[in-house]
Amino acid sequence: NPAYHQIDNEEFKKFTNLKSLESLDVTWNNITDLSSLTANDHITNLNLSYNKFTNIAPIATMKELKVLYLNNNNLTSIDSLNTLRGLTIAYADNNNITDLSNLKDFFEGMDVVGDYKGLQVNNQTITLPTINIKEGGTAISNNPTLDIDGEKMPVSSISDGGTVSTDNKTVSFTNLPVGNKTVTYKATFTATSTKGVPLSYSIKVSQPINVSAQSDSTVNVFYKDENGDELAPSETISGKSGENYQTIEKTITNYTLKEIEGQPSGQFGDSDATVTYVYEKADGAPVTVKYVDV
């Protein structure tokens, strides 16, 4: 009970050194270091739920261990268990584990006992790094899970109209409002070993997404002669990135179009663009002579 005295690492070490101790339950404590379990050869039943450790490597040396509870800690991996054989129960619910691909040998080495779920890793949670997109864009979240065979786990319960790829590798989200949003989805996996040991896994993935407003960009259109002098008023077309634009050639008396500098049509980008229609004198057009007093 967390309301009472909590065992720390030093007190935990004293318990593990008791050679006559076969069953140890230290739930709801403040244990962060399991090094005192290294090469322990007498504990067969160990409950470490509701503590604060992140590394379980010392448990891999406990050759007599049969029952193990690791629920509600800060674990991102239980790969260290892969060398253990003969466990009947291994629970690691309510942690942050996403990858089971290195546990194949461990799972196949477990023994069946009654109706217990031999390997149970349910109710995992993880928050992925934030994805930044522009308004109207698509946020693609990479499914972080790997099952016992190294495959992506099936995705379900996707929030905000998200869709999963056919290979379960990615989950896509579109039409999200401007601002910060956390979308979610779940992944689950079950299996049975060759000995008949069941495996159960589930996770809820949280994916923060930052959607920034799509600012307008412009295309400035100029109409000039070969000397760069303006022949007609310039125009400015505005739109959001990805939208289409179309500039217009103007008919200018006594001039014909020579060339167009820039893209006369296309899509607005993230920065402003310039299009210049360059005209030359038409054949037979009158020539204007300017007289300047000196």
N, C-alpha and C positions, 0 to 999 in steps of 0.2 A: 504494500500500500504506500503510495507516494507521500502520504501524510505523516508517515513514521520515518524513523532513521533509515537513511539509504546507505547501503554498503558501497565503499569506494574500492579502488584498485588494491590497496594494501590489505584491507580486510578480506577481499576476495581471494588473495593469494594464500592467506591462512587456511581458508576452507579447502582450496585445491590441494594443499599439502597433506591433508588428512588421508592417510593411506587406507583407512577402513571405509572411506566414504565412496559409495557406489552411485548414489543418486543425489544430485545437487540442483536445487531450485532457487535461483537468485533473481526472480522477476521484480520489476519496478525498483530498480536501483540505479546507481550512478557509475557503472562500470564502463570504462573506456578502453582498457588494455587487457587483452586476453593472454598475454605472454606467459602467465603462470600455468597455463594449461599445456604448455609444450611438453610432449612425451609423457603426458599423464597416462598411466596404465591401469587405473582402477575405476574411474568414473564411467558408468555405462549409460546413465540417464542424465541429460543436462538440459536445463531450461534457463535460457539467457534472455528471454523476452523482456521488452520494455527497459532496455538500457541505452547506452549511447556510443557503442563502439562501431568502427567502420572497417576493421580488418579482422578476419577470422582465420588467418593463416595458421596460428597455433593449434586450432582444432584438427587440422589435417594430420597431426601426429598422434591423435588419440585412438589407438588401434582397438580398444575395447568398447568404444562408443556404439550404442545401439539406437538410442533415441535422442533427438536434438531439436530444440525449439529456439529459433532466432527471430521470432516475430517482433515487430515494432522497434527496430533499431535504425541505424543510418547506413545500411548496407547498399552499395551499388553493385556488388559482385559476391557470389558465393563459389567462385571457381576453385578456391583452395580446397573444397571438399572432394575434388575429383579423385584424390588418391585413396579416400576411405572406402572400405568394403564392408558389407554386412549390416549397414544401418537398416532399421525397419521403419523409422519415421524421421523425416527431416522437413520441418516447417520453417518458412521464412516469409510469412505474410507481412504486409504493411511496411515494406521497405522501398528502395528505389532501384530495383534490379530490372534490367532490360534484356540481358543476354544469357541464354541457357546453353549456348552452343558448345561450351567446353565441359559440360556435365554429362556427356553421353556415357562414359565409362562408369562414373559414379552412379548414375541412375540404373544402369543395367546390373550393377553390383548390389543393389538394395534387395532385401528379402521381404516377402509378403507377410503381413500380420493383420488378421481380421479385416475389418472394413475401413481401417485407417487409410487416408491418402498418403501413400509412401513419401512422395515428394510434392509438397504444396507450397506454391509461391504466389499466392493470390493478393489482390488489392495493392499492387505496386502503384506508385505515383512518380511522375517525373514532369518537370517543367523545362521545355526546350529553349534554346536561345531565341531572342526576338527576331522576327522577320520584318523587314522594312519594305513597304511597297508604296507605289503611287495610287491615288484614287483611280478606280477602274481596273487596276492590275490584278494579277492572280498570285496568291501566296501559296507556296508549295512546301508542305511540311514532310520531312523524311521520317518514315516510321522507324523508331529506334530499336525495335525488338528483333531478336533472333531466337528461334525455337531450338529444341534439342538437336535438330539436324542442320542447324545453320540457315534455316529459311525464315523469311519474314512471316510474322504471325498475322492471321486474318484480322482485319480492322472492322469495327462496327460502332454503332452509336455515335455517329459523327454529328457535331453541332453545326449550326449556322449554314446548313445546306451544303456542307463540304462533300466531296466525292473522292473515293479511293481508286487508285489505279488497279488494273486487273492483276498485277503481280504483288499487290499489297505493299509496294515499296514507298509510295508517296500518297499524301492526302492533300487535295487542292481546295482552296477557298477563294471565291470570287464575290463581287458585288458587296464588299464590306464597306460600312460607313467610315467616313474620315474620323480618325482618332485612334486610341489604343483599345485593343480588343483581345481577349484571350479565348480562343476556340479550344474545343476538346474532342478527343475521340478515344475509343477503347480498343484493346487487342486482347485476345484470349487464345489459349492453347491447351489441349489435353492430349495425353498419350498413355500407352500401357507398355511396360517393358516386356521382354521375353519371359521373365519370371512371373508376370502378371501384376507387377507393381504399378499403381496408377500415378499419373502426374497431372497436376492442375496448376494453371498459371493465368493471371489476369492483371491488366494494368490500365490506368487512366492517364492519358497523355494530355498535358496542357501546353498549348502553343500560343505564346503572345505574338500579336501582329500589330505593327504600327502603320496605319494608313495615313499618308500625308496628302493634303489637298493638291489637286492637279492645277497648277497655275497656268494662266494663258500665255502662250507664246505668239509671236507676231511674224508676219511676212511683209516686209516693206517693198513696195513695187514702184520702180522709177521708170520714167519715159524720157530718154535723153538722145541727143545727137552724138555724132562721132567725137565731138570735142568735149562731151560731158555736160553740155548745156541742157537745161530742162526744156522739154517741148510740150509737156502736159503735166497737170498736177499729179503728184505722187499719191499712192493709195496705201493703206495699211489694212491687212486682213488679220484677224485674231481668231484663235481657237486653242483647244486643249491638245496636248501631246497625243498623237495617234489619230486625230481627226484629219479628214481630207481637206485640202485647199485647192483652188483653181484660180490662177491669175488670168487677166484678160488683155489681149493685145488691143491697143487703141488705134483708130484710124486718124492719122494726122495729115492734114493737107500739105501737099508738096513733098511728102516724105514716104519712104517705103522701109519696111522692117529689114534690118541687116542681120541682126543676131540677138539672141537672148542669153544674158549672163545669169546663171543660177537655174534653179528648177522651177519652171512655170507652173507645175502642178506636183502634188505629192502629199505628204502628211506632215503636220506640225510636229516639231521635235521639242526637246527640252530647252532649246535656246532659240533666239530670234534669227531670222534668215532674210536675205535680200535677193530680189529678182530685178534685173534691169533690162528693159527693152531698149535696144540701141537702133536708131534709125539713121538712114542716109538720105541725102537729097535725091528726089526722084528725077529721072531724065526729063529735061525740058522745063524743070521748075525754075521760076524766076530767082535771080540772085540778088539778095539785099546787100547794098553797100552802105556802110556807116561812115559818115564824115565826122571827124573830130577836129575841133578848132585847136590850133597850137599857138 
